[in-house]
Amino acid sequence: MTDSNPFDEIVAGLEEELNAGLVEKRGVHAIAVTRITGLVYQAAVTGGAPHSLALTMAEDYWASEMRPSDVVLVDDSE
């Protein structure tokens, strides 16, 4: 026998919906970053940059968007 609390069920349902929304949002962001990374590369090559430089520029953009700098959280409660 399980003790099913209606409040817990509502919270669990909301959590599931929020997680699904977050996954979808992250996917849309990844697709947009992929497209923009390609545009950065194309614009650099079209502008006369050598392949290696254009590739580095695109990689730098990708890294800055997909791996943002670390965030340090400080607990001042003590």
Secondary structure as UniProt FT lines:
FT   HELIX           6..46
FT   TURN            47..48
FT   HELIX           51..66
//
